[in-house]
């Protein structure tokens, strides 16, 4: 199959009234090109939300965007890495074709804005690693719910190699190279509702230069403030509006995207991280504001806390307020200002003694941010008057008479309190002060692990809660979560707090605490905060961040069980001896084996016994793991892995990412044992239950008895096994390795059922060989789940050929299939039964 054969002519354009198919064919296109790359199993139709909203915004403008998208046949490229490099090559070809359509313009665009969803963002980054790619053709990349740090799941070696190549290239070029000097990349994560891609995986902190990258979570994106699932994030109206506004603010006077990296980054930061309420960027200080009318009265606010009141009557006049800073610098160090004003230029700092003049004005809009509120949005200014306003004598605020303004001078050290979080059982209650205040800060120094989750209840009068906004802030990532009373909350303010990204191991973050900030437009409000452990969310965090380690740990336990089972079988059979005098069989066994044989109740007793013994020892093992975890995290984690010949353990990567916990190994061990119990119960019913049904039906149906005998004879025939093995080898080499493995597992399952069925007709006796086959079948079935994406790709590409190329599991499936057939052969396992 050729490089582009499976994609064909899958470059599509979202046509509008300005762009039609005729102009596309004749290369008479004008505008700014944007290419959308769908993600894992994504559709090209996902571009419609971005394109339609962008077109509506361009109706009153002379500039507009042309949206292109690629139909990648909805391939599961996030789980099957064999197509990732081909998709990157095809995207490179499409970019060249897009720019070629603008060659007849007087000033054609030189670059294409690339927007990638999910794994499509990684494909956009992989463009720069291609040898034939012109890096000047892509200078702006926006990724949505893209796992940058590592894949969600290392499904095959091609996914691992792809990520290693791309991330290594970006790390090297971001630090010393010149290829990425003009590239600005932004990454937006979906938050908790995105159960596919965790928020910490969307971070660009370790793979891109900080000055040329933007990281944000939708819960912190201004005017979005929502957590969005993996699919809906591409058509969430609030997020799409933020991206489209950022794209239009990047346009220069010549009608194309700005070539300035600083402007593009500032625009993206303005719309995705910290929005000051200005509709467009760049913003400038209003000239009308600087011309202060000498006859207009100025309200001088010298008290610690001040407000001009709520629900004022509307008027076209504006009100001026001056906040002197010198009297407050003695006891206070911060100034908080909140307003409901919609004015663009509403605040400046001045220097002088005359409040009707503003000498040396300084713009404070860079320090302003907007926060959600029950009545809409609030503009908020919270600055240090001894550092940011060290040269100013007063702050001037200009708002309409119907706008509300709230101000408070406070000392951060006095205002900030600490909440001691409860343990697994219990709760913590904190009451606010009786003083009038607009802001409350609570540090959570005990919240350090990624799996921690707590439930917060804030009690107050209904009138107070309607004026309250709460922010959960982690200082190491833009993952702020805002909460306020919505109509569906019924006047209650209850929510869960948890980290979306782990605390980095960098020393500068170790002493930082997560902060819970409460803003209120009613200074008379008094709060009672109750914090309890959220068990449901805690379990969800454990599954979200650590479930990926369960398959590997489970396979390790299965290998240990198989080793103990083989040892147990050999000890049992070697201890058998026959008394030549009375012809009776006697067993010379060790006390442990004798007790096991005495307690035997079924043919597969040994697996259950060994697993139960492993489960009974879990508390001693857990204590050992906790001790090892503490020793490892405090001592050995400071050194690099000393054995380069052997693969680095997962524990090193977990500790580097900040996800390490002292109790992690013991919890994973207990969950793995429990999962094996459940899996063995299911397989027990499938094997022994079906064998019992066949035995029952064979007693009453002669045809079933004859068919069962013939099938049993075929399964135990050496030549049939050899022929079937050659067939499986052919399937693995010429079609798909996963398909050959599935055929082998199905054959071994049917063969094991036939063995159990034939044994049930005899007198019950112990045989550990069938138990080992039962264990091998379970481990093979567990391993076969990794090959499902490869089998899906083979089925979807049948119209192009009968083989899947590349096949990531061909050699592994070939070895596993041959090994199972040999181990299940009667001549090597069942001749002693």
KABELWO-V611530 format. One record per residue. N is the residue number from 1. RES is the residue in one letter. OMEGA is omega in whole degrees, 0 to 359 (NA if undefined). Layout:
# KABELWO-V611530
<<N;RES;OMEGA> <N;RES;OMEGA>>
This chain:
# KABELWO-V611530
<<1;X;181> <2;X;185> <3;X;183> <4;X;185> <5;X;182> <6;X;181> <7;X;178> <8;X;177> <9;X;186> <10;X;173> <11;X;186> <12;X;178> <13;X;174> <14;X;187> <15;X;176> <16;X;179> <17;X;181> <18;X;182> <19;X;177> <20;X;185> <21;X;181> <22;X;179> <23;X;178> <24;X;181> <25;X;183> <26;X;178> <27;X;176> <28;X;183> <29;X;174> <30;X;183> <31;X;182> <32;X;185> <33;X;174> <34;X;180> <35;X;178> <36;X;180> <37;X;178> <38;X;185> <39;X;183> <40;X;182> <41;X;182> <42;X;181> <43;X;176> <44;X;181> <45;X;180> <46;X;180> <47;X;189> <48;X;181> <49;X;178> <50;X;185> <51;X;183> <52;X;179> <53;X;177> <54;X;179> <55;X;178> <56;X;179> <57;X;183> <58;X;185> <59;X;179> <60;X;180> <61;X;178> <62;X;177> <63;X;175> <64;X;181> <65;X;171> <66;X;183> <67;X;175> <68;X;178> <69;X;185> <70;X;175> <71;X;180> <72;X;176> <73;X;179> <74;X;179> <75;X;180> <76;X;185> <77;X;177> <78;X;180> <79;X;178> <80;X;186> <81;X;182> <82;X;182> <83;X;186> <84;X;180> <85;X;177> <86;X;179> <87;X;177> <88;X;177> <89;X;180> <90;X;176> <91;X;176> <92;X;178> <93;X;181> <94;X;179> <95;X;177> <96;X;180> <97;X;179> <98;X;181> <99;X;178> <100;X;179> <101;X;180> <102;X;188> <103;X;181> <104;X;179> <105;X;177> <106;X;177> <107;X;183> <108;X;176> <109;X;180> <110;X;182> <111;X;179> <112;X;173> <113;X;183> <114;X;176> <115;X;182> <116;X;177> <117;X;177> <118;X;182> <119;X;176> <120;X;175> <121;X;176> <122;X;176> <123;X;177> <124;X;178> <125;X;181> <126;X;178> <127;X;186> <128;X;178> <129;X;181> <130;X;183> <131;X;182> <132;X;182> <133;X;176> <134;X;187> <135;X;177> <136;X;181> <137;X;177> <138;X;179> <139;X;180> <140;X;181> <141;X;176> <142;X;180> <143;X;183> <144;X;179> <145;X;180> <146;X;175> <147;X;184> <148;X;186> <149;X;181> <150;X;177> <151;X;177> <152;X;180> <153;X;178> <154;X;186> <155;X;179> <156;X;184> <157;X;180> <158;X;175> <159;X;179> <160;X;179> <161;X;180> <162;X;180> <163;X;181> <164;X;180> <165;X;184> <166;X;183> <167;X;177> <168;X;178> <169;X;181> <170;X;178> <171;X;180> <172;X;182> <173;X;180> <174;X;182> <175;X;186> <176;X;185> <177;X;180> <178;X;183> <179;X;184> <180;X;183> <181;X;183> <182;X;184> <183;X;173> <184;X;182> <185;X;178> <186;X;180> <187;X;180> <188;X;178> <189;X;186> <190;X;180> <191;X;189> <192;X;183> <193;X;175> <194;X;183> <195;X;180> <196;X;181> <197;X;178> <198;X;183> <199;X;182> <200;X;178> <201;X;180> <202;X;183> <203;X;176> <204;X;187> <205;X;185> <206;X;185> <207;X;183> <208;X;178> <209;X;183> <210;X;183> <211;X;180> <212;X;180> <213;X;179> <214;X;176> <215;X;180> <216;X;172> <217;X;185> <218;X;177> <219;X;180> <220;X;180> <221;X;182> <222;X;180> <223;X;172> <224;X;171> <225;X;181> <226;X;168> <227;X;192> <228;X;180> <229;X;192> <230;X;181> <231;X;186> <232;X;185> <233;X;181> <234;X;176> <235;X;172> <236;X;187> <237;X;183> <238;X;180> <239;X;179> <240;X;178> <241;X;179> <242;X;180> <243;X;181> <244;X;178> <245;X;178> <246;X;180> <247;X;180> <248;X;178> <249;X;177> <250;X;185> <251;X;177> <252;X;182> <253;X;181> <254;X;173> <255;X;179> <256;X;180> <257;X;182> <258;X;177> <259;X;180> <260;X;179> <261;X;180> <262;X;180> <263;X;181> <264;X;178> <265;X;179> <266;X;178> <267;X;179> <268;X;177> <269;X;180> <270;X;185> <271;X;186> <272;X;184> <273;X;185> <274;X;181> <275;X;183> <276;X;179> <277;X;177> <278;X;184> <279;X;184> <280;X;176> <281;X;2> <282;X;180> <283;X;181> <284;X;180> <285;X;183> <286;X;180> <287;X;180> <288;X;181> <289;X;183> <290;X;180> <291;X;182> <292;X;180> <293;X;181> <294;X;183> <295;X;181> <296;X;181> <297;X;179> <298;X;177> <299;X;180> <300;X;186> <301;X;183> <302;X;181> <303;X;181> <304;X;181> <305;X;188> <306;X;176> <307;X;178> <308;X;176> <309;X;182> <310;X;172> <311;X;176> <312;X;179> <313;X;182> <314;X;179> <315;X;179> <316;X;180> <317;X;179> <318;X;183> <319;X;179> <320;X;178> <321;X;179> <322;X;180> <323;X;178> <324;X;183> <325;X;185> <326;X;180> <327;X;185> <328;X;185> <329;X;182> <330;X;186> <331;X;183> <332;X;179> <333;X;181> <334;X;178> <335;X;176> <336;X;176> <337;X;176> <338;X;180> <339;X;175> <340;X;184> <341;X;175> <342;X;181> <343;X;180> <344;X;179> <345;X;185> <346;X;184> <347;X;174> <348;X;173> <349;X;185> <350;X;179> <351;X;181> <352;X;181> <353;X;180> <354;X;183> <355;X;176> <356;X;176> <357;X;179> <358;X;178> <359;X;179> <360;X;182> <361;X;178> <362;X;182> <363;X;179> <364;X;183> <365;X;177> <366;X;180> <367;X;183> <368;X;173> <369;X;177> <370;X;179> <371;X;179> <372;X;180> <373;X;181> <374;X;180> <375;X;182> <376;X;178> <377;X;175> <378;X;170> <379;X;189> <380;X;174> <381;X;179> <382;X;187> <383;X;174> <384;X;185> <385;X;179> <386;X;179> <387;X;180> <388;X;182> <389;X;184> <390;X;182> <391;X;184> <392;X;177> <393;X;179> <394;X;178> <395;X;180> <396;X;179> <397;X;179> <398;X;180> <399;X;174> <400;X;184> <401;X;180> <402;X;179> <403;X;179> <404;X;178> <405;X;180> <406;X;184> <407;X;177> <408;X;170> <409;X;182> <410;X;175> <411;X;187> <412;X;182> <413;X;180> <414;X;183> <415;X;185> <416;X;177> <417;X;181> <418;X;175> <419;X;176> <420;X;184> <421;X;181> <422;X;174> <423;X;181> <424;X;179> <425;X;178> <426;X;180> <427;X;178> <428;X;180> <429;X;181> <430;X;177> <431;X;177> <432;X;179> <433;X;177> <434;X;180> <435;X;174> <436;X;184> <437;X;178> <438;X;183> <439;X;175> <440;X;179> <441;X;178> <442;X;175> <443;X;178> <444;X;185> <445;X;183> <446;X;182> <447;X;186> <448;X;183> <449;X;184> <450;X;183> <451;X;182> <452;X;178> <453;X;183> <454;X;180> <455;X;186> <456;X;174> <457;X;178> <458;X;183> <459;X;175> <460;X;177> <461;X;183> <462;X;180> <463;X;179> <464;X;183> <465;X;179> <466;X;182> <467;X;189> <468;X;172> <469;X;184> <470;X;178> <471;X;172> <472;X;190> <473;X;171> <474;X;189> <475;X;185> <476;X;180> <477;X;179> <478;X;182> <479;X;182> <480;X;177> <481;X;180> <482;X;176> <483;X;174> <484;X;185> <485;X;175> <486;X;179> <487;X;181> <488;X;180> <489;X;179> <490;X;176> <491;X;180> <492;X;180> <493;X;180> <494;X;182> <495;X;178> <496;X;176> <497;X;182> <498;X;178> <499;X;176> <500;X;175> <501;X;182> <502;X;178> <503;X;179> <504;X;179> <505;X;178> <506;X;184> <507;X;184> <508;X;179> <509;X;186> <510;X;181> <511;X;178> <512;X;181> <513;X;172> <514;X;187> <515;X;174> <516;X;184> <517;X;179> <518;X;173> <519;X;179> <520;X;174> <521;X;175> <522;X;185> <523;X;182> <524;X;185> <525;X;174> <526;X;187> <527;X;169> <528;X;184> <529;X;178> <530;X;182> <531;X;175> <532;X;179> <533;X;177> <534;X;187> <535;X;180> <536;X;179> <537;X;178> <538;X;177> <539;X;177> <540;X;177> <541;X;177> <542;X;179> <543;X;185> <544;X;187> <545;X;187> <546;X;180> <547;X;181> <548;X;180> <549;X;184> <550;X;181> <551;X;179> <552;X;179> <553;X;179> <554;X;178> <555;X;177> <556;X;178> <557;X;178> <558;X;178> <559;X;177> <560;X;178> <561;X;179> <562;X;178> <563;X;179> <564;X;180> <565;X;177> <566;X;177> <567;X;180> <568;X;180> <569;X;179> <570;X;180> <571;X;181> <572;X;184> <573;X;178> <574;X;181> <575;X;179> <576;X;174> <577;X;183> <578;X;178> <579;X;184> <580;X;183> <581;X;183> <582;X;176> <583;X;181> <584;X;180> <585;X;176> <586;X;184> <587;X;174> <588;X;186> <589;X;174> <590;X;181> <591;X;180> <592;X;179> <593;X;179> <594;X;178> <595;X;179> <596;X;179> <597;X;180> <598;X;182> <599;X;185> <600;X;179> <601;X;181> <602;X;183> <603;X;182> <604;X;183> <605;X;191> <606;X;179> <607;X;181> <608;X;180> <609;X;180> <610;X;180> <611;X;177> <612;X;176> <613;X;177> <614;X;179> <615;X;179> <616;X;180> <617;X;188> <618;X;182> <619;X;175> <620;X;179> <621;X;179> <622;X;178> <623;X;178> <624;X;180> <625;X;179> <626;X;178> <627;X;178> <628;X;181> <629;X;179> <630;X;180> <631;X;183> <632;X;184> <633;X;183> <634;X;186> <635;X;190> <636;X;181> <637;X;180> <638;X;183> <639;X;177> <640;X;180> <641;X;190> <642;X;184> <643;X;184> <644;X;180> <645;X;182> <646;X;179> <647;X;181> <648;X;180> <649;X;179> <650;X;183> <651;X;179> <652;X;180> <653;X;180> <654;X;181> <655;X;179> <656;X;181> <657;X;179> <658;X;182> <659;X;186> <660;X;175> <661;X;182> <662;X;184> <663;X;186> <664;X;185> <665;X;181> <666;X;179> <667;X;178> <668;X;179> <669;X;181> <670;X;178> <671;X;179> <672;X;178> <673;X;179> <674;X;178> <675;X;177> <676;X;176> <677;X;180> <678;X;180> <679;X;180> <680;X;177> <681;X;179> <682;X;180> <683;X;177> <684;X;179> <685;X;182> <686;X;184> <687;X;185> <688;X;176> <689;X;179> <690;X;178> <691;X;178> <692;X;178> <693;X;178> <694;X;179> <695;X;180> <696;X;181> <697;X;181> <698;X;179> <699;X;186> <700;X;181> <701;X;181> <702;X;179> <703;X;178> <704;X;180> <705;X;180> <706;X;179> <707;X;179> <708;X;179> <709;X;179> <710;X;181> <711;X;178> <712;X;179> <713;X;179> <714;X;182> <715;X;183> <716;X;180> <717;X;184> <718;X;183> <719;X;177> <720;X;178> <721;X;179> <722;X;180> <723;X;179> <724;X;177> <725;X;177> <726;X;178> <727;X;179> <728;X;178> <729;X;179> <730;X;180> <731;X;181> <732;X;184> <733;X;187> <734;X;183> <735;X;184> <736;X;180> <737;X;179> <738;X;180> <739;X;177> <740;X;178> <741;X;178> <742;X;179> <743;X;179> <744;X;180> <745;X;179> <746;X;179> <747;X;179> <748;X;177> <749;X;179> <750;X;180> <751;X;178> <752;X;176> <753;X;179> <754;X;179> <755;X;180> <756;X;180> <757;X;179> <758;X;179> <759;X;180> <760;X;177> <761;X;180> <762;X;177> <763;X;184> <764;X;176> <765;X;184> <766;X;174> <767;X;181> <768;X;182> <769;X;179> <770;X;176> <771;X;178> <772;X;176> <773;X;177> <774;X;179> <775;X;178> <776;X;179> <777;X;178> <778;X;180> <779;X;179> <780;X;179> <781;X;178> <782;X;180> <783;X;183> <784;X;179> <785;X;179> <786;X;185> <787;X;181> <788;X;178> <789;X;179> <790;X;178> <791;X;178> <792;X;179> <793;X;177> <794;X;181> <795;X;182> <796;X;183> <797;X;179> <798;X;180> <799;X;178> <800;X;181> <801;X;183> <802;X;180> <803;X;176> <804;X;182> <805;X;354> <806;X;180> <807;X;185> <808;X;185> <809;X;182> <810;X;183> <811;X;180> <812;X;179> <813;X;179> <814;X;179> <815;X;181> <816;X;180> <817;X;179> <818;X;178> <819;X;179> <820;X;181> <821;X;178> <822;X;182> <823;X;180> <824;X;182> <825;X;185> <826;X;183> <827;X;182> <828;X;185> <829;X;192> <830;X;181> <831;X;179> <832;X;183> <833;X;NA>>
